[in-house]
Amino acid sequence: LARRVTWRESYRKSLRIELPPAEGASVPAALRQPKGLVFEIVPAGTAALQARQPVTFQVLLEGRPFAGQWVELVSERDHHSLWVRSDANGMVREVLPAPGQWLARATLLE
């Protein structure tokens, strides 16, 4: 305040819900395409997201890979969370340690 510097925060939130496919089925590739939002976390590939299996997401900012973004993966069951950082290609890779639904979330401060 003494320097008369103003502060303004802008938050962007987006939501993507993915229901598990039938046993043994894959997710249609069209459902895993970016939606053209300013800030997105997009699951990669067409394999169903499963516990104890590697999962991959791509973080996009304005449609381009966004490196260095922290993403939190939160379990519905025990509020366990994992923090992972996107690589140079905006990719996040992790193994979900428990079954159930997981939330991938990140906050972009501008």
N, C-alpha and C positions, 0 to 999 in steps of 0.2 A: 504494500500500500504506500509506503514511504516513497518508493520510486515511481509511483503512479503506473505500475504495470498491471494491465487487466488480465484476467484469467477467464477463459471460456473453454468448456469441455463439450465434446460431442461424442455420443455413444451410438454405435450402430449394432443392431441385433438382427439376426435372421434365424429362421427356424426350418429345420428339415426333419421330418419324422419318417423313419423307415421301419416298416413292420417286417418281421422275419418271413421269408418265403416258406412254402411247404417243404417238408423234409426232403432233402436231396435236390431241391430246385435252386436255380441261381436267380439273382436279381436282374431284371431286364436292364441292359446297358443304358437305355434312354432315361431311366430313373436316377442314374448316377452321373448325369451331365450337369455342369454348372448351370445355374438359372439366370445368370446375368446380374446378380446382385453386386453391390459394391464390395462386400466382405462376405466370404463364404468358406465353409469347411465341407469339402466334398469327399465322400467315401470313394475309394479307388476300386477298380475291377468290378466283377459281377458275383463274386463269392459272398455268401451270407456271412455276416459278422458273427463270430463264435468265440466263446470263452476258450482260453488256452491255445488260441490260434493267432498268428500275426494278423493285425489289421493295419490298413494304410488309409490315410486321409491326405488330401491336398488342401492347403490354405491358399485362398486366392484373394487378392486385393485388386479391384477393378479389372477382373478377368485374367490377371497375371499372377504367377507363383509369388507368394509372399514369404520371404526367408526371415528366420529369426523370431517368428511369432510363437509365444507360449500358448499351448492348448491344454486344457484340463479335461481329463476323461473321468467322469464321476459315475459310480455304480449306484443303481437304485436300491440295492439290497443292504449295504452296510455303510453307505456314505464314504466308502473308500474312494480315493481319487489318485490319479497319476498325472504328473505334469511332464509334458514333452514339448520340445521346441522344434519348429519346422526347419528343415535343412535348406540348402541353397536353392532347391527346386520347389520349396514350399511343402515338402512331403513330411508327414508325421507317421512314424511306424512304431507300433507297440503291440504287446501281447496282453489281452484282457485277462486278468487272473481269475475272474469269477463269472459264472453264468448270469443271465438276466439282462435287463436293459441298461444301456450306458448312454450318458450324455456327453457329447463333445462340445466344449464351449471355450470361447476366447473373447477377450475384450480388446477392441481397438480404440485407443485414445488418440485423438487428433488435437 
